[in-house]
Every structure is written in structure tokens, then in C-alpha cells.
Amino acid sequence: MAETIGARTALYHRMIRLIAGLIAVFAVGANAAAQSQSQSPSPASFMRDPYAIFARARQAWEAQAYPDRMDYDVVVQTVRDGTPITERYGGYYDAAHNVIDVDPVSDYERAHPASGRGVKFTLVFIQVGKLEVPVDVMGVPELAPAYSFGIAHYVAPRASTSSELVHHIRDVYNDPSAQPTPLVVTNGIPVITREEATARSYTITLAGVELLDGKSVYHLKLVPVRDPRRFRLREIWVDTNTFLTWRLVNDGNFSNGPGSTSTWTVDFATVNGAQYIEQEHTDAKMKFEHTNLDGATIRFESIAPEDGYHLHAMFYPRPDLTVLREPGG
């Protein structure tokens, strides 16, 4: 009898501990869910006006504080005629005067000097000898990591207010004040149905609020209504909290050279508290001189303020070299 009572008592205590454990688990789960909900912005807190979002993105670019002078590396990767090639160029940017200077001799060229690659000459209209392989796989990348692809102008004359920026964007794009539509929440992520405004240069659409690499972003789509070779922005992903640009899609890149008519995806990163281009990538097949390129990636690495202890040497590429440059803006 005593053994039976003892067994029942032990069973009772085990049940109590099990119930207490389940209550604790449910409490932790509920607390975590409450914290997650409190940290996630509510649909009502998101902006619905694509022009106001674009204006805030421009304001975020204009608020960047760059060093007066910076050093960096430009890394170009592609597959040329079936062979992967990586070239690294030393770069220098004078942000105070918007001057870019890139050493036209890459590490690849130093390791593979042009001599011995073959020569060509032309007799009447008959080519004799083999074609010389271009020294630079795409051209000399005279590019700066602080370029905004036209989202912002180079230097704002003064800090603009949000209302001034919105007014400017609407004026430039001739926005007829599109009416916003309600937010719809799908799987915890607010989705905004299409809202458009016809612009003099673009039709800007707020496609939705998405997650990009764990960040909540506004997804803007831009369609040019004129001069598409000049107005090349097609999509922009803007942080819903900081309004920093994390990604964009450009229909064409550079003013000349291979890739100028291809679609590029550009990703941005924060380095030492400022916004820079992390990489530009295209999957397009391109031709450069007589070679075939299968896709390309351009990365910016080792971005740092110039140390100030050396005299910077200005580089002057030969006039026969192709130089990749971005349009002004």
C-alpha cells in the first residue's frame, strides 16, 4: 500500500513538472513573438508615395560623408573566350573635386606583359599575323565607389528638406499626384499594390515592401518615357528605415565600352559609416574588340581614406585605350 501511494506521489510530481515546463515554453514563445511584432514596422508606418521615397533616397545619398580623398581597388572579373580572368586596378578618388584617377596598368598586365602576345599589321585589306589580345579585359575602369547612378547629384548646394526634395522630384518627373492604394499583408510582409505616376522622364511604381538580405526595403520600379539610353534606372531597393539604397538595376552601364547596353545589377554596402558600391554584375554576353566576354563583375575593395603620407601620382592612360566612365550625376 505504501509503495502504491509513493508511486502515485512521484507520478503526480512528474506531471506537475511537465505542466510547468510547457507553460514556460509557451511563455517564452509568446514573449518572442511579441518582441518580433514590436520590432517589425506596422503596415501603417510605410510610405506609399514613390516620389517621396525616391526623394528620401536622394536625401540619404546627399547626406553621405566621404573622405576628401580615398584609395581603393577596382576588381574586374569576366570569362574571356572561355578563360576566367581577374584584373585589379589601383584607384584614387578626390571627393572634394569629384576627380577619379585609376592606374591603367592592372596586376594582370604586370604578370602578363603585352610583349610576346603576337602582332598584327595590314597589307592593303589583308590582315597578316594574329590579333593581339586586349591588355585590359573590358577597358580601364575609371570608376569611383561613391557613384549613385543618378539618384543624387554630385554635390548638393545645401542640405535640402524632405518637402523640398519631394517637390523637386515631382517637378522633375511631372508627377500628377498618384493616389496610393492600401497595404496588404502577406506572410507578415506588407505588399503594396501597384500605384503609378506618369513622369516626364520615368513612370515610377512602388511595387511593394520586401525583404532583401534580411533588410526591409521599398522596391521601386522606373520605366523611362523618353531617352532610355540616358535615363537608365529600372529598379531600386531602398531601406524602409534609413532610406539607404541597397540595390538597383541599370539598363546599361558606363558611357562607352562593353556593357554599355547590357543590364547590370548593382549592390551597395556601408564602409566606415558611408555608402559605397560593393559590386556591379551582368550576365550578358558582350564583345570587346575581337574577344567574347561571358558576363562580368566589377567590385570595389580596400576602400580607405588616403593616408596623406605620399604624393599621389596622376595616371594618364594611353589615348588608344578604352576607358570605362560613368555618365555625370
N, C-alpha and C positions, 0 to 999 in steps of 0.2 A: 504493500500500500504506500509506504513512504517513498519507494522508488518511482511509483507511478506519479505521485504528487511532484517529486523532484523533476521528472521528465517533462511534465506539463509546465512547470515553472520555467524551466530552461527554454522550452518552445515558445512560451509567452514572451520572454525577454528577447529572443531572436526576432520575433515578429515585430516587437516594438522598435528594435534597432533598424530593421528593414524599412519600416514605415518612415522612421526619422530620416534615413538615408534618401528615400525617394522624395520626401519633402524638401530636403536640402538641394537635391539635383534640380527639382522644378524651380526652386527659388533662384538658384544661380542662372538657369536658363532664362527666366523671366527678367532678371536684372540685366543680363547681357543684351537681351532683345530691346529692353527699354533704353539702354545706353546707345545701342546702334541706331535706334529710331531717333534719339535726341541729337546724335551726331550727323545724321543724314538730313540734308535740307528738304524742307517740305515743298511739294509742287508749287504752292503759292509764292515761294520765295524766288523762283526762277523768273528771269526776264523773258518776255515774249517778243520784244521788238528787235528784229535782226539788225537794224541800223544802229540802235543803241548799243547792242552787243559789239558790233564792229567798231563803234566809236570808243568803247571801253577797251577793246583790244589795242586800238591805236594809242590810246592814252597810256596803256601799260608799256607799250614799246617806247613811247617818248619819255617815260619815267625811268628807263634803264640808266644806270650809272656805270659807264665803261671807263677803264683806264685811258688816260690820254694817249698812251702808246702801248701796243701789245705785240707779243711774239706768239707764233703758233705754227703748227704743221698742217699742210693740206695733203691728204692722202687720197690718191685716185686709184680705184680698183676696177678692172674690167677683164673680159676674156677677149683677147685679140687673135683672130684666126685660130681659135681653138686652144690658145695658151693663156692661162691666167697670168695677169701682170699687175703688180702693185708699184706705184711711184709715190714718193714722198718729197714734198717741196717745203722749204722753209719760208714762212710768211711773216709779214710785218704790217701792222695797221695803225695809222695815226688817226685816232678817232676825233681829235680836236680839229683836224683839217680834212677829214674824210679822204685820206690818201692810202692806197693799197700798194704794197710792194712785195713781190714774190720772186725768190731766186729761180730763174728759169732752168737751172740745172738740177735735176732731181737726183736722188740717191741711186735710182735705177740707171740713169745715164752715166753716172760716175762709175758704176760697176760694169756697164756695157757701153763703152765708148763707141762713137759712130764709126770710127775707122775700122775697116775690115768688113763692114756690113754689105759692101757692094756699091757700085757706082752706076750711073746711067748717063748716057748722052744721046742726042738725037741727030741723026743724019737725014736731012730732008724731012720726011714724015715717018721714018722707020726708027723705032727705039732699039738701041743696042745696049746690051748688058742688063743686069737685073735691077728691078726697082729697089731703091733704098727704103728700108723700114723707117717710118717716122720716129724721131728721137722721143717725142712726147706722145703718149698713147692717145690722148684726146686734145692736146694743146697745153700750153702753160696756164694753170688755173689761177688767174689774178683775181682771187675771191677773198672776201672778208667774212668772218664768222658772225658778225653783228648785223648782217643784212636782213631786212624784214620783208623783202619781196613786194614792196609797195604798200604794205599795210600801214606803215607810218612813213612820214617824210624824214629826210636825214636829220635835221635839227629843227625842233620847234622854237620859234622866236621867244615864246614864253610858255609857261605851263597853262594849258587850256583847261577850263572847267568842263564837267561832264555835259552840261547843257549846251555849251559852245561847240563841243565835238559832235554831239548828236545833230545839232543844227547844220554844222558843216557837212557831215556825211549825207544828210538828207538833201542839202543844196547841191552837192556834187553829183549825187546819184538821182536827183529829181524824184524823190520818193513821194508818192501820192498818199501817204499815211495809210498803210495797210492795216486792216482790222485783225487783232490777234484772235486766235481760236483757243479753246480750253485745253488744259493739260490732261492727258490720260496716263494713268499709272499702270505699267505692265511689268510684272515680276519685280516690283519695288522700284523700278526706274521710270521716271516720268517721261512720256513720249508726247511730243508736240506735233499735232497735225500740221500739214503744210500751210504756211502763210507767206504770201509773196508781195513784193512791191516792185513795180516796173521802174527800172532806173535808166538814166541816160547812158550809163556805161555797163551796168550789170542789172540782172534780176537777182536779188538776194533772197534766199529762202532759209528760214530757220527749220531745219529738218528734224531736230529733236535734241534731247539731252541724253548723252550716252556715257558709258564708262570707257576710258582709254588708258590702258596701263594702270588701272586702279583709280584714275582721276575722273571726277565728274566734269564733263565738258559740254559746251554748246557746239552743235555741229551745224555750221553754216555752209550753204551751197551758193555759188555765184555763177551766173551764166551771162557772158557778155552779150550786149545787144548791138555792139559795133566794135570794130577794130580788135578782133580776138587775139591778134599777134601782140598787141600792146597790153590789153587787159587779160592777163593770163591766169589769174587766180581762179580756181574752180571749187575748192573746198577748204574750209578752215575749222580746226577744232580749238575752242577757246575755253580755258578753265572757268568754271562757274563761280569760283571764289576769288581768284586772283586776276582773272582775265588775261593771263599769260597765254600765248599761242604755243600749243604743244605739237601741232602737226598741220601741214597744209598740202594741197595738191596743186601743182602748177602745170598748165598745158604749154610746155616749152620752158627751156632754161637757157640762160646766157643770151648774149646779143648775137653770137655767131658760133660757128664750130659745131661738132657733133652734139646732139642732144638739144639743139635749139628748137626743134619741132617735136620733141618727144614729151610724154607725160612723166613728171617727176613727183615723187613723194618726199617731203622734207620734214624731218623730225628735229625738235628743239630740246635743249637741256639747259639747266641752270648751273653755271660755273661761277664760284666765288660771288654768289648773290646777283648775278646778271644773266640775261637770256642770250643764248648763242645757238647757232645752227649746230646740231650734232652730226647729222648726215643728210645727204641728198641722194636719192636712189631712183633708178629707172630700170625696167625690164626690157626696154625697147632694143631692137637690133638696129645698129647705126653703122654708117660708113665714115671713115676718116681717111682722106686721101685714097689710097688703093687698098686699105685694110678693112676688115669686117669686125665690128665690136658687138659682143653679145651682152647687153646690159652694162650698167656702170653704177658705182657707188663712190661718192665723194664725202670724206669725213674730215672734221676739224678736230685736231688733237693738240695736247700740250699747250692749251691757251693760258697765257700768263702775262702779267704786266711786264713791259720791258724793264730789265734790271737797272738800266741807267748807267752801267759801268763800261759800256762800249759804244763806240761811234757807229751808228747804223750805216751800212753801205747800200747805196741805191743800186738796184739791178735794172739793167736795160736789155730786154730780150732783143734778139736779132729781128730785123723787120720782116724776115721771111717766115718767122714762127707764127703759128696760130695761137692767139691768146684768148682764153675764156674770160669774159667780163659780164657782170650783171648790168641790166639797164639802170639808169639813175633812179633814186627814190628811196 
